[in-house]
């Protein structure tokens, strides 16, 4: 993210410099920076992997949080209300 932000900051500087540069060769260099920097910034941002390896954690099974019985036949006395799925 930092590398991408720096590249986009340089691109903004290039766009602003387009307003003030008079020589054709300087305009070409600044325009190339303004045009091609977004592409290179995205490539650099996507090429760098995560800083650390993390272990893939698989999601657990589906567990009902609340189960309601029809016709008021809720949990019996002494029953905690939780049931194994």
PDB file of N, CA, C and O in Angstrom:
ATOM      1  N   UNK A   1       0.833  -1.198   0.000  1.00  0.00           N
ATOM      2  CA  UNK A   1       0.000   0.000   0.000  1.00  0.00           C
ATOM      3  C   UNK A   1       0.872   1.255   0.000  1.00  0.00           C
ATOM      4  O   UNK A   1       0.539   2.246  -0.651  1.00  0.00           O
ATOM      5  N   UNK A   2       1.973   1.214   0.719  1.00  0.00           N
ATOM      6  CA  UNK A   2       2.851   2.379   0.787  1.00  0.00           C
ATOM      7  C   UNK A   2       3.508   2.626  -0.568  1.00  0.00           C
ATOM      8  O   UNK A   2       3.593   3.768  -1.021  1.00  0.00           O
ATOM      9  N   UNK A   3       3.977   1.547  -1.218  1.00  0.00           N
ATOM     10  CA  UNK A   3       4.603   1.694  -2.537  1.00  0.00           C
ATOM     11  C   UNK A   3       3.610   2.269  -3.549  1.00  0.00           C
ATOM     12  O   UNK A   3       3.962   3.130  -4.355  1.00  0.00           O
ATOM     13  N   UNK A   4       2.367   1.782  -3.498  1.00  0.00           N
ATOM     14  CA  UNK A   4       1.343   2.277  -4.411  1.00  0.00           C
ATOM     15  C   UNK A   4       1.053   3.754  -4.149  1.00  0.00           C
ATOM     16  O   UNK A   4       0.913   4.531  -5.093  1.00  0.00           O
ATOM     17  N   UNK A   5       0.963   4.141  -2.899  1.00  0.00           N
ATOM     18  CA  UNK A   5       0.691   5.541  -2.550  1.00  0.00           C
ATOM     19  C   UNK A   5       1.820   6.457  -3.004  1.00  0.00           C
ATOM     20  O   UNK A   5       1.574   7.565  -3.480  1.00  0.00           O
ATOM     21  N   UNK A   6       3.056   5.994  -2.857  1.00  0.00           N
ATOM     22  CA  UNK A   6       4.197   6.799  -3.312  1.00  0.00           C
ATOM     23  C   UNK A   6       4.149   6.969  -4.828  1.00  0.00           C
ATOM     24  O   UNK A   6       4.373   8.066  -5.339  1.00  0.00           O
ATOM     25  N   UNK A   7       3.858   5.884  -5.549  1.00  0.00           N
ATOM     26  CA  UNK A   7       3.784   5.965  -7.017  1.00  0.00           C
ATOM     27  C   UNK A   7       2.662   6.900  -7.456  1.00  0.00           C
ATOM     28  O   UNK A   7       2.832   7.659  -8.410  1.00  0.00           O
ATOM     29  N   UNK A   8       1.536   6.859  -6.785  1.00  0.00           N
ATOM     30  CA  UNK A   8       0.428   7.750  -7.160  1.00  0.00           C
ATOM     31  C   UNK A   8       0.737   9.202  -6.793  1.00  0.00           C
ATOM     32  O   UNK A   8       0.287  10.121  -7.476  1.00  0.00           O
ATOM     33  N   UNK A   9       1.493   9.411  -5.732  1.00  0.00           N
ATOM     34  CA  UNK A   9       1.928  10.767  -5.396  1.00  0.00           C
ATOM     35  C   UNK A   9       2.854  11.328  -6.462  1.00  0.00           C
ATOM     36  O   UNK A   9       2.747  12.496  -6.833  1.00  0.00           O
ATOM     37  N   UNK A  10       3.772  10.487  -6.958  1.00  0.00           N
ATOM     38  CA  UNK A  10       4.657  10.916  -8.050  1.00  0.00           C
ATOM     39  C   UNK A  10       3.851  11.208  -9.301  1.00  0.00           C
ATOM     40  O   UNK A  10       4.168  12.138 -10.043  1.00  0.00           O
ATOM     41  N   UNK A  11       2.807  10.418  -9.542  1.00  0.00           N
ATOM     42  CA  UNK A  11       1.957  10.654 -10.714  1.00  0.00           C
ATOM     43  C   UNK A  11       1.259  12.013 -10.621  1.00  0.00           C
ATOM     44  O   UNK A  11       1.164  12.734 -11.615  1.00  0.00           O
ATOM     45  N   UNK A  12       0.779  12.355  -9.444  1.00  0.00           N
ATOM     46  CA  UNK A  12       0.127  13.658  -9.262  1.00  0.00           C
ATOM     47  C   UNK A  12       1.120  14.781  -9.544  1.00  0.00           C
ATOM     48  O   UNK A  12       0.769  15.781 -10.172  1.00  0.00           O
ATOM     49  N   UNK A  13       2.356  14.617  -9.082  1.00  0.00           N
ATOM     50  CA  UNK A  13       3.392  15.613  -9.363  1.00  0.00           C
ATOM     51  C   UNK A  13       3.614  15.715 -10.872  1.00  0.00           C
ATOM     52  O   UNK A  13       3.759  16.819 -11.397  1.00  0.00           O
ATOM     53  N   UNK A  14       3.643  14.596 -11.568  1.00  0.00           N
ATOM     54  CA  UNK A  14       3.819  14.610 -13.026  1.00  0.00           C
ATOM     55  C   UNK A  14       2.681  15.352 -13.721  1.00  0.00           C
ATOM     56  O   UNK A  14       2.913  16.125 -14.651  1.00  0.00           O
ATOM     57  N   UNK A  15       1.468  15.119 -13.274  1.00  0.00           N
ATOM     58  CA  UNK A  15       0.315  15.803 -13.891  1.00  0.00           C
ATOM     59  C   UNK A  15       0.401  17.301 -13.665  1.00  0.00           C
ATOM     60  O   UNK A  15       0.115  18.081 -14.574  1.00  0.00           O
ATOM     61  N   UNK A  16       0.791  17.717 -12.460  1.00  0.00           N
ATOM     62  CA  UNK A  16       0.919  19.148 -12.170  1.00  0.00           C
ATOM     63  C   UNK A  16       2.061  19.754 -12.993  1.00  0.00           C
ATOM     64  O   UNK A  16       1.943  20.873 -13.494  1.00  0.00           O
ATOM     65  N   UNK A  17       3.162  19.016 -13.129  1.00  0.00           N
ATOM     66  CA  UNK A  17       4.291  19.520 -13.925  1.00  0.00           C
ATOM     67  C   UNK A  17       3.925  19.701 -15.391  1.00  0.00           C
ATOM     68  O   UNK A  17       4.530  20.528 -16.074  1.00  0.00           O
ATOM     69  N   UNK A  18       2.958  18.955 -15.888  1.00  0.00           N
ATOM     70  CA  UNK A  18       2.516  19.131 -17.277  1.00  0.00           C
ATOM     71  C   UNK A  18       2.006  20.547 -17.535  1.00  0.00           C
ATOM     72  O   UNK A  18       2.048  21.026 -18.668  1.00  0.00           O
ATOM     73  N   UNK A  19       1.525  21.213 -16.490  1.00  0.00           N
ATOM     74  CA  UNK A  19       1.031  22.572 -16.647  1.00  0.00           C
ATOM     75  C   UNK A  19       2.155  23.602 -16.779  1.00  0.00           C
ATOM     76  O   UNK A  19       1.940  24.689 -17.317  1.00  0.00           O
ATOM     77  N   UNK A  20       3.347  23.265 -16.292  1.00  0.00           N
ATOM     78  CA  UNK A  20       4.416  24.253 -16.226  1.00  0.00           C
ATOM     79  C   UNK A  20       5.606  23.986 -17.144  1.00  0.00           C
ATOM     80  O   UNK A  20       6.383  24.902 -17.414  1.00  0.00           O
ATOM     81  N   UNK A  21       5.765  22.772 -17.624  1.00  0.00           N
ATOM     82  CA  UNK A  21       6.926  22.416 -18.445  1.00  0.00           C
ATOM     83  C   UNK A  21       6.709  22.923 -19.871  1.00  0.00           C
ATOM     84  O   UNK A  21       5.614  22.802 -20.421  1.00  0.00           O
ATOM     85  N   UNK A  22       7.777  23.500 -20.472  1.00  0.00           N
ATOM     86  CA  UNK A  22       7.659  24.088 -21.809  1.00  0.00           C
ATOM     87  C   UNK A  22       8.383  23.286 -22.894  1.00  0.00           C
ATOM     88  O   UNK A  22       7.923  23.253 -24.036  1.00  0.00           O
ATOM     89  N   UNK A  23       9.500  22.642 -22.565  1.00  0.00           N
ATOM     90  CA  UNK A  23      10.264  21.928 -23.581  1.00  0.00           C
ATOM     91  C   UNK A  23       9.556  20.634 -23.957  1.00  0.00           C
ATOM     92  O   UNK A  23       8.943  19.992 -23.104  1.00  0.00           O
ATOM     93  N   UNK A  24       9.635  20.242 -25.239  1.00  0.00           N
ATOM     94  CA  UNK A  24       8.911  19.066 -25.714  1.00  0.00           C
ATOM     95  C   UNK A  24       9.428  17.781 -25.079  1.00  0.00           C
ATOM     96  O   UNK A  24       8.650  16.877 -24.773  1.00  0.00           O
ATOM     97  N   UNK A  25      10.747  17.703 -24.879  1.00  0.00           N
ATOM     98  CA  UNK A  25      11.311  16.485 -24.300  1.00  0.00           C
ATOM     99  C   UNK A  25      10.909  16.332 -22.837  1.00  0.00           C
ATOM    100  O   UNK A  25      10.691  15.216 -22.366  1.00  0.00           O
ATOM    101  N   UNK A  26      10.808  17.456 -22.111  1.00  0.00           N
ATOM    102  CA  UNK A  26      10.380  17.411 -20.711  1.00  0.00           C
ATOM    103  C   UNK A  26       8.893  17.052 -20.612  1.00  0.00           C
ATOM    104  O   UNK A  26       8.471  16.323 -19.714  1.00  0.00           O
ATOM    105  N   UNK A  27       8.110  17.586 -21.561  1.00  0.00           N
ATOM    106  CA  UNK A  27       6.688  17.246 -21.592  1.00  0.00           C
ATOM    107  C   UNK A  27       6.520  15.753 -21.848  1.00  0.00           C
ATOM    108  O   UNK A  27       5.664  15.112 -21.237  1.00  0.00           O
ATOM    109  N   UNK A  28       7.330  15.194 -22.748  1.00  0.00           N
ATOM    110  CA  UNK A  28       7.238  13.766 -23.062  1.00  0.00           C
ATOM    111  C   UNK A  28       7.589  12.911 -21.843  1.00  0.00           C
ATOM    112  O   UNK A  28       6.927  11.908 -21.579  1.00  0.00           O
ATOM    113  N   UNK A  29       8.616  13.298 -21.109  1.00  0.00           N
ATOM    114  CA  UNK A  29       9.019  12.524 -19.923  1.00  0.00           C
ATOM    115  C   UNK A  29       7.953  12.604 -18.836  1.00  0.00           C
ATOM    116  O   UNK A  29       7.587  11.593 -18.238  1.00  0.00           O
ATOM    117  N   UNK A  30       7.462  13.805 -18.589  1.00  0.00           N
ATOM    118  CA  UNK A  30       6.454  13.988 -17.543  1.00  0.00           C
ATOM    119  C   UNK A  30       5.148  13.305 -17.936  1.00  0.00           C
ATOM    120  O   UNK A  30       4.490  12.703 -17.088  1.00  0.00           O
ATOM    121  N   UNK A  31       4.765  13.389 -19.199  1.00  0.00           N
ATOM    122  CA  UNK A  31       3.541  12.730 -19.663  1.00  0.00           C
ATOM    123  C   UNK A  31       3.677  11.212 -19.554  1.00  0.00           C
ATOM    124  O   UNK A  31       2.730  10.530 -19.162  1.00  0.00           O
ATOM    125  N   UNK A  32       4.845  10.683 -19.898  1.00  0.00           N
ATOM    126  CA  UNK A  32       5.065   9.242 -19.770  1.00  0.00           C
ATOM    127  C   UNK A  32       4.937   8.811 -18.314  1.00  0.00           C
ATOM    128  O   UNK A  32       4.368   7.759 -18.024  1.00  0.00           O
ATOM    129  N   UNK A  33       5.458   9.608 -17.412  1.00  0.00           N
ATOM    130  CA  UNK A  33       5.310   9.301 -15.990  1.00  0.00           C
ATOM    131  C   UNK A  33       3.862   9.311 -15.550  1.00  0.00           C
ATOM    132  O   UNK A  33       3.431   8.446 -14.787  1.00  0.00           O
ATOM    133  N   UNK A  34       3.112  10.290 -16.030  1.00  0.00           N
ATOM    134  CA  UNK A  34       1.701  10.402 -15.649  1.00  0.00           C
ATOM    135  C   UNK A  34       0.866   9.278 -16.256  1.00  0.00           C
ATOM    136  O   UNK A  34      -0.123   8.849 -15.662  1.00  0.00           O
ATOM    137  N   UNK A  35       1.256   8.803 -17.431  1.00  0.00           N
ATOM    138  CA  UNK A  35       0.464   7.774 -18.114  1.00  0.00           C
ATOM    139  C   UNK A  35       0.826   6.371 -17.631  1.00  0.00           C
ATOM    140  O   UNK A  35      -0.064   5.560 -17.376  1.00  0.00           O
ATOM    141  N   UNK A  36       2.125   6.075 -17.501  1.00  0.00           N
ATOM    142  CA  UNK A  36       2.552   4.711 -17.218  1.00  0.00           C
ATOM    143  C   UNK A  36       2.714   4.373 -15.735  1.00  0.00           C
ATOM    144  O   UNK A  36       2.749   3.196 -15.379  1.00  0.00           O
ATOM    145  N   UNK A  37       2.813   5.370 -14.873  1.00  0.00           N
ATOM    146  CA  UNK A  37       2.972   5.089 -13.445  1.00  0.00           C
ATOM    147  C   UNK A  37       1.811   4.305 -12.838  1.00  0.00           C
ATOM    148  O   UNK A  37       2.064   3.433 -12.007  1.00  0.00           O
ATOM    149  N   UNK A  38       0.554   4.562 -13.204  1.00  0.00           N
ATOM    150  CA  UNK A  38      -0.526   3.749 -12.621  1.00  0.00           C
ATOM    151  C   UNK A  38      -0.380   2.265 -12.938  1.00  0.00           C
ATOM    152  O   UNK A  38      -0.622   1.420 -12.076  1.00  0.00           O
ATOM    153  N   UNK A  39       0.015   1.943 -14.166  1.00  0.00           N
ATOM    154  CA  UNK A  39       0.200   0.549 -14.545  1.00  0.00           C
ATOM    155  C   UNK A  39       1.294  -0.100 -13.694  1.00  0.00           C
ATOM    156  O   UNK A  39       1.091  -1.171 -13.122  1.00  0.00           O
ATOM    157  N   UNK A  40       2.439   0.548 -13.619  1.00  0.00           N
ATOM    158  CA  UNK A  40       3.549  -0.016 -12.848  1.00  0.00           C
ATOM    159  C   UNK A  40       3.232  -0.079 -11.360  1.00  0.00           C
ATOM    160  O   UNK A  40       3.668  -1.003 -10.673  1.00  0.00           O
ATOM    161  N   UNK A  41       2.483   0.887 -10.858  1.00  0.00           N
ATOM    162  CA  UNK A  41       2.123   0.867  -9.436  1.00  0.00           C
ATOM    163  C   UNK A  41       1.234  -0.328  -9.113  1.00  0.00           C
ATOM    164  O   UNK A  41       1.403  -0.965  -8.073  1.00  0.00           O
ATOM    165  N   UNK A  42       0.296  -0.633  -9.989  1.00  0.00           N
ATOM    166  CA  UNK A  42      -0.583  -1.779  -9.766  1.00  0.00           C
ATOM    167  C   UNK A  42       0.200  -3.079  -9.883  1.00  0.00           C
ATOM    168  O   UNK A  42       0.000  -3.997  -9.087  1.00  0.00           O
ATOM    169  N   UNK A  43       1.093  -3.166 -10.870  1.00  0.00           N
ATOM    170  CA  UNK A  43       1.905  -4.374 -11.028  1.00  0.00           C
ATOM    171  C   UNK A  43       2.785  -4.594  -9.798  1.00  0.00           C
ATOM    172  O   UNK A  43       2.886  -5.718  -9.307  1.00  0.00           O
ATOM    173  N   UNK A  44       3.412  -3.552  -9.305  1.00  0.00           N
ATOM    174  CA  UNK A  44       4.265  -3.668  -8.125  1.00  0.00           C
ATOM    175  C   UNK A  44       3.439  -4.033  -6.896  1.00  0.00           C
ATOM    176  O   UNK A  44       3.860  -4.861  -6.088  1.00  0.00           O
ATOM    177  N   UNK A  45       2.268  -3.422  -6.753  1.00  0.00           N
ATOM    178  CA  UNK A  45       1.422  -3.715  -5.596  1.00  0.00           C
ATOM    179  C   UNK A  45       0.931  -5.161  -5.627  1.00  0.00           C
ATOM    180  O   UNK A  45       0.839  -5.801  -4.579  1.00  0.00           O
ATOM    181  N   UNK A  46       0.616  -5.679  -6.803  1.00  0.00           N
ATOM    182  CA  UNK A  46       0.131  -7.055  -6.901  1.00  0.00           C
ATOM    183  C   UNK A  46       1.262  -8.077  -6.842  1.00  0.00           C
ATOM    184  O   UNK A  46       1.040  -9.215  -6.425  1.00  0.00           O
ATOM    185  N   UNK A  47       2.458  -7.694  -7.248  1.00  0.00           N
ATOM    186  CA  UNK A  47       3.580  -8.635  -7.273  1.00  0.00           C
ATOM    187  C   UNK A  47       4.101  -8.924  -5.875  1.00  0.00           C
ATOM    188  O   UNK A  47       4.545 -10.039  -5.603  1.00  0.00           O
ATOM    189  N   UNK A  48       4.057  -7.953  -4.997  1.00  0.00           N
ATOM    190  CA  UNK A  48       4.569  -8.188  -3.651  1.00  0.00           C
ATOM    191  C   UNK A  48       3.516  -8.943  -2.855  1.00  0.00           C
ATOM    192  O   UNK A  48       2.384  -8.483  -2.704  1.00  0.00           O
ATOM    193  N   UNK A  49       3.900 -10.100  -2.351  1.00  0.00           N
ATOM    194  CA  UNK A  49       2.998 -10.950  -1.579  1.00  0.00           C
ATOM    195  C   UNK A  49       2.860 -10.437  -0.166  1.00  0.00           C
ATOM    196  O   UNK A  49       3.410  -9.393   0.186  1.00  0.00           O
ATOM    197  N   UNK A  50       2.124 -11.175   0.642  1.00  0.00           N
ATOM    198  CA  UNK A  50       1.991 -10.765   2.041  1.00  0.00           C
ATOM    199  C   UNK A  50       3.338 -10.834   2.750  1.00  0.00           C
ATOM    200  O   UNK A  50       4.180 -11.666   2.412  1.00  0.00           O
ATOM    201  N   UNK A  51       3.536  -9.979   3.711  1.00  0.00           N
ATOM    202  CA  UNK A  51       4.806  -9.894   4.432  1.00  0.00           C
ATOM    203  C   UNK A  51       5.087 -11.166   5.226  1.00  0.00           C
ATOM    204  O   UNK A  51       6.247 -11.530   5.413  1.00  0.00           O
ATOM    205  N   UNK A  52       4.073 -11.825   5.681  1.00  0.00           N
ATOM    206  CA  UNK A  52       4.257 -13.053   6.443  1.00  0.00           C
ATOM    207  C   UNK A  52       3.284 -14.104   5.936  1.00  0.00           C
ATOM    208  O   UNK A  52       2.215 -13.789   5.415  1.00  0.00           O
ATOM    209  N   UNK A  53       3.665 -15.310   6.095  1.00  0.00           N
ATOM    210  CA  UNK A  53       2.799 -16.425   5.699  1.00  0.00           C
ATOM    211  C   UNK A  53       1.800 -16.680   6.814  1.00  0.00           C
ATOM    212  O   UNK A  53       2.163 -16.732   7.989  1.00  0.00           O
ATOM    213  N   UNK A  54       0.565 -16.834   6.442  1.00  0.00           N
ATOM    214  CA  UNK A  54      -0.441 -17.162   7.435  1.00  0.00           C
ATOM    215  C   UNK A  54      -1.047 -18.516   7.083  1.00  0.00           C
ATOM    216  O   UNK A  54      -1.139 -18.886   5.912  1.00  0.00           O
ATOM    217  N   UNK A  55      -1.451 -19.234   8.097  1.00  0.00           N
ATOM    218  CA  UNK A  55      -2.015 -20.551   7.891  1.00  0.00           C
ATOM    219  C   UNK A  55      -3.473 -20.428   7.491  1.00  0.00           C
ATOM    220  O   UNK A  55      -4.222 -19.652   8.085  1.00  0.00           O
ATOM    221  N   UNK A  56      -3.875 -21.188   6.490  1.00  0.00           N
ATOM    222  CA  UNK A  56      -5.259 -21.181   6.036  1.00  0.00           C
ATOM    223  C   UNK A  56      -6.120 -21.897   7.064  1.00  0.00           C
ATOM    224  O   UNK A  56      -5.820 -23.029   7.445  1.00  0.00           O
ATOM    225  N   UNK A  57      -7.167 -21.259   7.508  1.00  0.00           N
ATOM    226  CA  UNK A  57      -8.068 -21.845   8.487  1.00  0.00           C
ATOM    227  C   UNK A  57      -9.384 -22.129   7.785  1.00  0.00           C
ATOM    228  O   UNK A  57     -10.019 -21.225   7.242  1.00  0.00           O
ATOM    229  N   UNK A  58      -9.781 -23.380   7.802  1.00  0.00           N
ATOM    230  CA  UNK A  58     -11.048 -23.761   7.173  1.00  0.00           C
ATOM    231  C   UNK A  58     -12.193 -23.414   8.109  1.00  0.00           C
ATOM    232  O   UNK A  58     -12.054 -23.536   9.326  1.00  0.00           O
ATOM    233  N   UNK A  59     -13.319 -22.985   7.560  1.00  0.00           N
ATOM    234  CA  UNK A  59     -14.458 -22.678   8.420  1.00  0.00           C
ATOM    235  C   UNK A  59     -15.029 -23.953   9.038  1.00  0.00           C
ATOM    236  O   UNK A  59     -14.930 -25.034   8.457  1.00  0.00           O
ATOM    237  N   UNK A  60     -15.621 -23.816  10.211  1.00  0.00           N
ATOM    238  CA  UNK A  60     -16.217 -24.962  10.887  1.00  0.00           C
ATOM    239  C   UNK A  60     -17.572 -25.302  10.288  1.00  0.00           C
ATOM    240  O   UNK A  60     -18.007 -24.690   9.312  1.00  0.00           O
ATOM    241  N   UNK A  61     -18.223 -26.273  10.876  1.00  0.00           N
ATOM    242  CA  UNK A  61     -19.549 -26.659  10.409  1.00  0.00           C
ATOM    243  C   UNK A  61     -20.587 -25.618  10.770  1.00  0.00           C
ATOM    244  O   UNK A  61     -20.333 -24.723  11.576  1.00  0.00           O
ATOM    245  N   UNK A  62     -21.736 -25.739  10.181  1.00  0.00           N
ATOM    246  CA  UNK A  62     -22.827 -24.804  10.447  1.00  0.00           C
ATOM    247  C   UNK A  62     -23.502 -25.211  11.756  1.00  0.00           C
ATOM    248  O   UNK A  62     -23.895 -26.365  11.926  1.00  0.00           O
ATOM    249  N   UNK A  63     -23.630 -24.272  12.661  1.00  0.00           N
ATOM    250  CA  UNK A  63     -24.234 -24.523  13.958  1.00  0.00           C
ATOM    251  C   UNK A  63     -25.393 -23.559  14.126  1.00  0.00           C
ATOM    252  O   UNK A  63     -25.253 -22.360  13.883  1.00  0.00           O
ATOM    253  N   UNK A  64     -26.538 -24.082  14.541  1.00  0.00           N
ATOM    254  CA  UNK A  64     -27.692 -23.221  14.770  1.00  0.00           C
ATOM    255  C   UNK A  64     -27.492 -22.430  16.064  1.00  0.00           C
ATOM    256  O   UNK A  64     -27.154 -22.994  17.104  1.00  0.00           O
ATOM    257  N   UNK A  65     -27.702 -21.143  15.984  1.00  0.00           N
ATOM    258  CA  UNK A  65     -27.557 -20.307  17.165  1.00  0.00           C
ATOM    259  C   UNK A  65     -28.811 -20.347  18.022  1.00  0.00           C
ATOM    260  O   UNK A  65     -28.726 -20.277  19.248  1.00  0.00           O
ATOM    261  N   UNK A  66     -29.980 -20.459  17.388  1.00  0.00           N
ATOM    262  CA  UNK A  66     -31.239 -20.462  18.127  1.00  0.00           C
ATOM    263  C   UNK A  66     -32.207 -21.364  17.378  1.00  0.00           C
ATOM    264  O   UNK A  66     -32.344 -21.269  16.159  1.00  0.00           O
ATOM    265  N   UNK A  67     -32.873 -22.233  18.112  1.00  0.00           N
ATOM    266  CA  UNK A  67     -33.823 -23.154  17.495  1.00  0.00           C
ATOM    267  C   UNK A  67     -35.152 -22.985  18.204  1.00  0.00           C
ATOM    268  O   UNK A  67     -35.228 -23.161  19.419  1.00  0.00           O
ATOM    269  N   UNK A  68     -36.186 -22.651  17.480  1.00  0.00           N
ATOM    270  CA  UNK A  68     -37.496 -22.494  18.110  1.00  0.00           C
ATOM    271  C   UNK A  68     -38.391 -23.652  17.695  1.00  0.00           C
ATOM    272  O   UNK A  68     -38.420 -24.039  16.527  1.00  0.00           O
ATOM    273  N   UNK A  69     -39.108 -24.193  18.647  1.00  0.00           N
ATOM    274  CA  UNK A  69     -40.029 -25.304  18.411  1.00  0.00           C
ATOM    275  C   UNK A  69     -41.394 -24.738  18.036  1.00  0.00           C
ATOM    276  O   UNK A  69     -41.796 -23.706  18.573  1.00  0.00           O
ATOM    277  N   UNK A  70     -42.111 -25.387  17.133  1.00  0.00           N
ATOM    278  CA  UNK A  70     -43.462 -24.921  16.795  1.00  0.00           C
ATOM    279  C   UNK A  70     -44.438 -25.181  17.941  1.00  0.00           C
ATOM    280  O   UNK A  70     -44.223 -26.092  18.740  1.00  0.00           O
ATOM    281  N   UNK A  71     -45.478 -24.410  18.026  1.00  0.00           N
ATOM    282  CA  UNK A  71     -46.567 -24.536  18.992  1.00  0.00           C
ATOM    283  C   UNK A  71     -46.096 -24.457  20.440  1.00  0.00           C
ATOM    284  O   UNK A  71     -46.674 -25.121  21.302  1.00  0.00           O
ATOM    285  N   UNK A  72     -45.096 -23.687  20.727  1.00  0.00           N
ATOM    286  CA  UNK A  72     -44.688 -23.475  22.107  1.00  0.00           C
ATOM    287  C   UNK A  72     -44.032 -24.682  22.759  1.00  0.00           C
ATOM    288  O   UNK A  72     -43.894 -24.709  23.982  1.00  0.00           O
ATOM    289  N   UNK A  73     -43.635 -25.654  22.005  1.00  0.00           N
ATOM    290  CA  UNK A  73     -42.979 -26.836  22.589  1.00  0.00           C
ATOM    291  C   UNK A  73     -41.491 -26.561  22.700  1.00  0.00           C
ATOM    292  O   UNK A  73     -40.682 -27.258  22.087  1.00  0.00           O
ATOM    293  N   UNK A  74     -41.127 -25.560  23.470  1.00  0.00           N
ATOM    294  CA  UNK A  74     -39.742 -25.148  23.631  1.00  0.00           C
ATOM    295  C   UNK A  74     -38.962 -26.117  24.488  1.00  0.00           C
ATOM    296  O   UNK A  74     -39.405 -27.246  24.701  1.00  0.00           O
ATOM    297  N   UNK A  75     -37.834 -25.710  24.973  1.00  0.00           N
ATOM    298  CA  UNK A  75     -37.003 -26.590  25.799  1.00  0.00           C
ATOM    299  C   UNK A  75     -37.709 -26.985  27.084  1.00  0.00           C
ATOM    300  O   UNK A  75     -38.399 -26.177  27.704  1.00  0.00           O
ATOM    301  N   UNK A  76     -37.527 -28.228  27.470  1.00  0.00           N
ATOM    302  CA  UNK A  76     -38.137 -28.720  28.710  1.00  0.00           C
ATOM    303  C   UNK A  76     -37.358 -28.210  29.910  1.00  0.00           C
ATOM    304  O   UNK A  76     -36.235 -27.724  29.773  1.00  0.00           O
ATOM    305  N   UNK A  77     -37.951 -28.323  31.067  1.00  0.00           N
ATOM    306  CA  UNK A  77     -37.269 -27.903  32.282  1.00  0.00           C
ATOM    307  C   UNK A  77     -36.040 -28.774  32.490  1.00  0.00           C
ATOM    308  O   UNK A  77     -36.091 -29.987  32.292  1.00  0.00           O
ATOM    309  N   UNK A  78     -34.951 -28.162  32.884  1.00  0.00           N
ATOM    310  CA  UNK A  78     -33.706 -28.879  33.073  1.00  0.00           C
ATOM    311  C   UNK A  78     -32.902 -28.982  31.787  1.00  0.00           C
ATOM    312  O   UNK A  78     -31.744 -29.399  31.815  1.00  0.00           O
ATOM    313  N   UNK A  79     -33.497 -28.608  30.661  1.00  0.00           N
ATOM    314  CA  UNK A  79     -32.797 -28.648  29.372  1.00  0.00           C
ATOM    315  C   UNK A  79     -32.191 -27.290  29.115  1.00  0.00           C
ATOM    316  O   UNK A  79     -32.880 -26.281  29.261  1.00  0.00           O
ATOM    317  N   UNK A  80     -30.916 -27.223  28.735  1.00  0.00           N
ATOM    318  CA  UNK A  80     -30.249 -25.935  28.575  1.00  0.00           C
ATOM    319  C   UNK A  80     -30.631 -25.239  27.278  1.00  0.00           C
ATOM    320  O   UNK A  80     -30.335 -24.057  27.102  1.00  0.00           O
ATOM    321  N   UNK A  81     -31.273 -25.943  26.384  1.00  0.00           N
ATOM    322  CA  UNK A  81     -31.700 -25.300  25.139  1.00  0.00           C
ATOM    323  C   UNK A  81     -30.720 -25.486  24.014  1.00  0.00           C
ATOM    324  O   UNK A  81     -31.066 -25.244  22.857  1.00  0.00           O
ATOM    325  N   UNK A  82     -29.501 -25.910  24.311  1.00  0.00           N
ATOM    326  CA  UNK A  82     -28.527 -26.133  23.241  1.00  0.00           C
ATOM    327  C   UNK A  82     -28.530 -27.596  22.882  1.00  0.00           C
ATOM    328  O   UNK A  82     -28.579 -28.465  23.752  1.00  0.00           O
ATOM    329  N   UNK A  83     -28.477 -27.858  21.607  1.00  0.00           N
ATOM    330  CA  UNK A  83     -28.498 -29.237  21.118  1.00  0.00           C
ATOM    331  C   UNK A  83     -27.364 -29.461  20.176  1.00  0.00           C
ATOM    332  O   UNK A  83     -26.927 -28.524  19.508  1.00  0.00           O
ATOM    333  N   UNK A  84     -26.878 -30.644  20.097  1.00  0.00           N
ATOM    334  CA  UNK A  84     -25.793 -30.965  19.168  1.00  0.00           C
ATOM    335  C   UNK A  84     -26.333 -30.982  17.752  1.00  0.00           C
ATOM    336  O   UNK A  84     -27.428 -31.486  17.501  1.00  0.00           O
ATOM    337  N   UNK A  85     -25.563 -30.430  16.831  1.00  0.00           N
ATOM    338  CA  UNK A  85     -26.007 -30.364  15.437  1.00  0.00           C
ATOM    339  C   UNK A  85     -25.677 -31.647  14.719  1.00  0.00           C
ATOM    340  O   UNK A  85     -25.974 -31.783  13.532  1.00  0.00           O
TER     341      UNK A  85
END
